[in-house]
Amino acid sequence: MQRLDAALVSSGVSYSQDPWRKIVVSLDSPGGSYHEGLDLALAFRRRGLATVVRSGDQCMSACAIAFLGGTALPKDPEPARDQDPLPDQLPDRSVEPRAVLGYHAPYLALAGERYDASVVADAYRSAVLAIARLIAVADKLYVVPAELPRLLSPTKDEIFVADDADSIRVLGIKYAEHSYQMREKPGITTSMIVNGCVNRYYHLARRSSMQGFATAKATMEEFVEGSELLENGEDKIAFRKRPFRQGKIQTWVAYLPIAMTADGKNFVWCLFGPEPSDLKTFYKPAGSIEELFASFGGKGDLMTLSSQDDIIQLSTGDWIQDSVRDIDLVPPDTKLRDVPKVLDGYLATEQVLNWRAR
């Protein structure tokens, strides 16, 4: 890491000059040694360096591993030494539109033309060790270990490119594209609400939401079937909007069941608040719609809704990443470049729910 420290010294930029200064490393490389990429990731984290892949650049393989080390401002302006434990500040890694970020597993690097058992064994040992090292520090790099298989495709020819809404959110990447503003639109549609509810439920836990939509569909069917058996009429209103008040503004909140609680006794309900400049999702366990809204005591206030003791607390730890954005309102496999087209398609083909109650 001497070259990294030398580059920082020669740049004349340091946290000692200004502890609030953000130092960003721009990455552009086809890859290289997986071990060196992981060493760089740890070095970036210890030194409090953010990472970015600029528009038109590519960061592949070992470079993409190094990218994961991008981190927020250090708690201590003096960087940690390489032998110190990894600090736990939040990640700060971003990609710009038309940047390429690609992952694959370390592969057997066989130098020269000598392929005897010893050479192959050493290459295999190095690849396995690299994977083991990544698994060991994944959580410190703010990647849930259960999501690592997607980053570890078998060969260098099988690249996982982080170019859709799901991968960006799962990896805690800031996507530097803000041209599409929901607050400038006339309202929101039911598909956007469903997408936002399911995506945020999993992404706030840094997990993929790909399978979550099948779970949500099955949960809705189970709720409807149960309500029909009980003949309570809730099967007809399982996904609706309910009038609410936010301050002096009359608005509404949408609700639908998307999962079951861990003990299987209750449904997990998503409550979607449609403030155009600050969309919100809340999650609450309840066995029925009547139970879902019973604790609000008839106050009908959105603040009351969001401050209940039994609201399921989900957060990445970063309030900016926790905010609902346009990329959360599309199916998880939507390519980043296609997000505006998908959202405009919803607005053109579905009933638009106005932001304000009428």
LOTOR-93839 format. One record per residue (C-alpha): residue in one letter; x, y, z. Coordinates in steps of 0.02 Angstrom, whole numbers, plus 50000, padded with zeros to 5 digits. Layout:
AXYZ/...
This chain:
M500005000050000/Q501535011049992/R501055016949816/L499335022249878/D500065031850025/A501375039749912/A500005045349791/L499035053149935/V500585062249996/S501015068749822/S499235074849796/G499385086349944/V497645081150002/S497365074850178/Y496075074350317/S497295083250432/Q497035098850324/D495145097550334/P494315083250431/W492695085950331/R493555084450162/K492975070050054/I494365061049962/V493765050849813/V494745037849714/S494185036349532/L494395018349470/D494625013049289/S495424995949260/P495074979249175/G495664970349334/G497194961049393/S497664951649550/Y496144947449655/H497194948049814/E497844965349770/G496074971149734/L495524965349906/D497064973349985/L496574989749904/A494774988149965/L495404986350143/A496645000550121/F495275012250056/R494205008050206/R495595010650332/R496095027250252/G494315033750235/L494325034950044/A492735035049940/T492705026549769/V491875030749604/V491795023849428/R491585038449308/S490485038849154/G491345029649011/D492565020649127/Q492555002249175/C493054993749336/M493124974949319/S493654959649419/A494954964549551/C494574982949521/A492744979849565/I493294971549728/A494374986749768/F492854997749731/L491914989649876/G493144997549998/G492475014949963/T491965022450128/A491255037850211/L492255050750308/P493285042450445/K492805044950626/D494625048450663/P495565060050541/E497115049650570/P496985034250456/A497095017050534/R498655006750506/D498544991550393/Q498694979850542/D497274988350638/P495494981350641/L494384987450500/P493385002950546/D491495002050534/Q490995018350451/L489685017550313/P490155014150132/D490345028050004/R490465020649829/S489605027249674/V489445024449488/E488995036949355/P487855033449206/R488745023349069/A490055017049192/V490364998149194/L490634988649357/G490894969949336/Y491254955249453/H491824937349438/A492674924549549/P494574923349554/Y495114910949423/L496614899449409/A498064910249352/L499334898349274/A500904907549222/G501984901149080/E501794884149000/R502194873049150/Y500574864949209/D501114851349329/A500144846649485/S501124858349597/V500794873649489/V498944869749473/A498794866449660/D499604883249701/A498464892449580/Y496934883649651/R497484887449829/S497704905849787/A495964907049709/V495134898349857/L496084909249980/A495494924849889/I493674919249903/A493914915050088/R494674932150121/L493214940850036/I491934930650136/A492864934750298/V492764953750273/A491164955050169/D490124961850311/K491424975150349/L491314980150166/Y489414981350188/V489024966450079/V487914953150158/P488894936750138/A487324928050073/E487384939649921/L489184935349876/P488784921049754/R488224933649623/L489924942049634/L490834925649618/S490334919149447/P491394904049402/T492554910949268/K493244927149200/D492084925049051/E490534925249162/I490414943049223/F489104949549343/V488844967649293/A488054978949424/D486944988249301/D485174985649366/A484134992949507/D484334977649619/S486224976049612/I486494994549644/R485424994149801/V486074977349866/L487874983349854/G487495000149934/I488065009749780/K487575027749751/Y486985029949572/A487425047449516/E485895050649407/H484515061949470/S483715068749312/Y482095059149338/Q481135067449479/M479525059449541/R478965075549623/E478775083049449/K477535069349399/P475645070449425/G475595055649543/I476055037349560/T475345020849499/T474965004249583/S476434995549498/M477625008749566/I476915006249741/V477104987349735/N478874988849668/G479345001649799/C478594991249941/V479454974949894/N481114982449840/R481334992849996/Y480874978550113/Y482354968350052/H483564982050001/L483504990550171/A484234974150236/R485514974350092/R484714958950016/S484124955649838/S482274958149807/M482244946949652/Q481304932749740/G480314944649848/F478984947749716/A478514929349709/T478414929549899/A477304945049895/K476134937149768/A475974921249871/T475694931550029/M474304941549947/E473464925449888/E473594917950062/F472824933550140/V471394933850015/E471024915350040/G471034917250228/S469894932450222/E468674923350109/L468584909050234/L468284921350376/E467014930850270/N467614947350342/G467614956450175/E469474960850185/D469874950150033/K469104964049926/I470204977750002/A471864968650023/F472784981949919/R471994999049934/K472355016749990/R471685024350149/P471435043050186/F472725050650302/R473275067550359/Q475035074750359/G474975090850457/K473585100850377/I473725091650212/Q472465078150172/T473335063550088/W473255044550085/V474285029250122/A474295013250019/Y474404996350104/L474684978250051/P475394962150129/I477074957150056/A477794943650171/M477524933750330/T478364937150497/A479744925150548/D478584915750664/G477254914150528/K475904921350640/N475654938150553/F475764946350385/V477074959750353/W476144974650282/C476924988350180/L476235005850208/F476705017750067/G476655036550099/P476515046949940/E477355063449987/P478065067549813/S479695075049874/D479965061850009/L479155044949969/K479115033150118/T478835014750152/F478435008050325/Y478234989750376/K477074983350511/P476534965750567/A474664962550579/G473454948150552/S472104958650468/I471784975850396/E470714980150547/E472174975650661/L473394985050549/F472505001650576/A471744998650749/S473195006150847/F473055023150762/G471575027550873/G470625036550737/K471905050550731/G472225047550547/D473915056050556/L475395049850452/M476575054350595/T475585042750709/L475715029150577/S477605030150566/S477965031150752/Q477055015550813/D478075004050926/D477744988950817/I478374996750655/I479734985350586/Q481334995350592/L482354992950432/S483845003650385/T485505002850294/G486165015250421/D486285028850288/W484755040150278/I485165044850098/Q485205026550045/D483615023650146/S482665036550044/V481475030049910/R482085034649736/D481535031749558/I482595015849545/D481555008349687/L479925010049590/V480374998349448/P480594979249439/P482284974449517/D483034967949353/T482724984549264/K484314991149185/L484795008049255/R484705016049083/D482895009949064/V482195016749229/P481435032749154/K480645022849011/V479855010149130/L479165023649246/D478465034049103/G477665018049036/Y476755015449201/L476135033449200/A475515031449021/T474615014749043/E474005013949223/Q472825024349328/V473815038349408/L473475040849593/N473625059349633/W474825064349769/R473455073049867/A471785065849921/R470305072849826/
